[in-house]
Amino acid sequence: MADMIEASGLSKFYGEFAAAQNITFSVPAGQVCAFLGPNGAGKSTTMKMLTGFLAPDEGVSKIGGYDVHADRISAAQRLGYLPENGPLYPEMTPHSFLKYVGETRMLSGGELRDRMSWVCGQCSLGDVWGKAIGKLSRGYRQRVGMAQALLHDPDVLILDEPTSGLDPNQVHGVRELIESLAETKTVLLSTHILQEVHAVCSRVVLINEGRLVFDGPTSELGTHSDAMEQKFRELTVAA
Ligand SMILES: Nc1ncnc2c1ncn2[C@@H]1O[C@H](COP(=O)(O)OP(=O)(O)OP(=O)(O)O)[C@@H](O)[C@H]1O
């Protein structure tokens, strides 16, 4: 299987502080991989470097085999990214925002309409389609973020805490969506919810204090979420 997401020696320093240091892992086509770590471990920083939103101080990121910094457009066409704080543009509606995002991704006419209608249904946005994003609840804003990540039907999804701030019904909906997407896509998702990892991820990459401390099958971290929680604590307790 070709690797669809590759982090090779990624580091980001803020002064002396290493937010991420020498992070190396790859995710093969078709895999759903969890990206775990305590608050401040460096997950969002690494995801931003993987998606080209932050330039690494060291290392290389590749999406679908394309270098994210040297071959940005080819990498971006294959990538959908849900950033940690969801979409900005509070005055736009989901409809106008997704139309704008679609146009920047070279979609138009019937194709753009079909894709907008598909993400509207998949992300259950029908009720808020014409409301200002700034007035939506956190859960709905999160779903608008998911919709923009999926709009151009990318092969690779990098999702920074896709279920954070959602109520249990919405969490269930997003998990089902990720499971259905997993049939055709490669997914890296960060989360603090270990049950979620069991539910949807076959593989776990765990970082602590900016460094990779575990990379392996979910089953190696434990066969249920209690065992996994214990192992998580062992691997992430401050040295
Ligand atoms: N622009 C910045 N300047 C200085 N420090 C930063 C900057 N951005 C992030 N950091 C620091 O880098 C570390 C890693 O942050 P990051 O947001 O990647 O963690 P995280 O694992 O995503 O955390 P969380 O689970 O809380 O979202 C944190 O200590 C954070 O304070």
The ligand as an SDF file (V2000), in Angstrom:
LIG
                    3D

 31 33  0  0  0  0  0  0  0  0999 V2000
    2.5990   30.2030   18.0630 N   0  0  0  0  0  0  0  0  0  0  0  0
    3.0710   29.6210   19.1520 C   0  0  0  0  0  0  0  0  0  0  0  0
    3.9930   30.2090   19.9360 N   0  0  0  0  0  0  0  0  0  0  0  0
    4.5000   29.6090   21.0300 C   0  0  0  0  0  0  0  0  0  0  0  0
    4.1110   28.3790   21.4710 N   0  0  0  0  0  0  0  0  0  0  0  0
    3.1920   27.7440   20.7380 C   0  0  0  0  0  0  0  0  0  0  0  0
    2.6190   28.3210   19.5470 C   0  0  0  0  0  0  0  0  0  0  0  0
    1.7120   27.4240   19.0340 N   0  0  0  0  0  0  0  0  0  0  0  0
    1.7250   26.3590   19.8710 C   0  0  0  0  0  0  0  0  0  0  0  0
    2.6060   26.5450   20.8790 N   0  0  0  0  0  0  0  0  0  0  0  0
    2.8880   25.6020   21.9730 C   0  0  0  0  0  0  0  0  0  0  0  0
    3.2590   24.3730   21.4040 O   0  0  0  0  0  0  0  0  0  0  0  0
    2.7710   23.2880   22.2090 C   0  0  0  0  0  0  0  0  0  0  0  0
    2.0030   22.3290   21.3500 C   0  0  0  0  0  0  0  0  0  0  0  0
    0.7480   22.9300   21.0040 O   0  0  0  0  0  0  0  0  0  0  0  0
   -0.3520   22.1570   20.1470 P   0  0  0  0  0  0  0  0  0  0  0  0
   -1.4840   23.1110   19.9360 O   0  0  0  0  0  0  0  0  0  0  0  0
    0.2950   21.5750   18.9390 O   0  0  0  0  0  0  0  0  0  0  0  0
   -0.7750   20.9890   21.1380 O   0  0  0  0  0  0  0  0  0  0  0  0
   -1.9570   19.9210   21.0160 P   0  0  0  0  0  0  0  0  0  0  0  0
   -1.3470   18.5770   21.2350 O   0  0  0  0  0  0  0  0  0  0  0  0
   -2.7100   20.1290   19.7510 O   0  0  0  0  0  0  0  0  0  0  0  0
   -2.8420   20.3200   22.2900 O   0  0  0  0  0  0  0  0  0  0  0  0
   -4.4350   20.2220   22.5790 P   0  0  0  0  0  0  0  0  0  0  0  0
   -4.7460   18.7800   22.8300 O   0  0  0  0  0  0  0  0  0  0  0  0
   -4.5860   21.0470   23.8100 O   0  0  0  0  0  0  0  0  0  0  0  0
   -5.1510   20.7960   21.3690 O   0  0  0  0  0  0  0  0  0  0  0  0
    1.9600   23.9150   23.3440 C   0  0  0  0  0  0  0  0  0  0  0  0
    2.7720   23.9860   24.4940 O   0  0  0  0  0  0  0  0  0  0  0  0
    1.6420   25.3080   22.8110 C   0  0  0  0  0  0  0  0  0  0  0  0
    1.4840   26.2310   23.8540 O   0  0  0  0  0  0  0  0  0  0  0  0
  1  2  1  0
  2  3  1  0
  2  7  2  0
  3  4  2  0
  4  5  1  0
  5  6  2  0
  6  7  1  0
  6 10  1  0
  7  8  1  0
  8  9  2  0
  9 10  1  0
 10 11  1  0
 11 12  1  0
 11 30  1  0
 12 13  1  0
 13 14  1  0
 13 28  1  0
 14 15  1  0
 15 16  1  0
 16 17  2  0
 16 18  1  0
 16 19  1  0
 19 20  1  0
 20 21  2  0
 20 22  1  0
 20 23  1  0
 23 24  1  0
 24 25  2  0
 24 26  1  0
 24 27  1  0
 28 29  1  0
 28 30  1  0
 30 31  1  0
M  END
$$$$
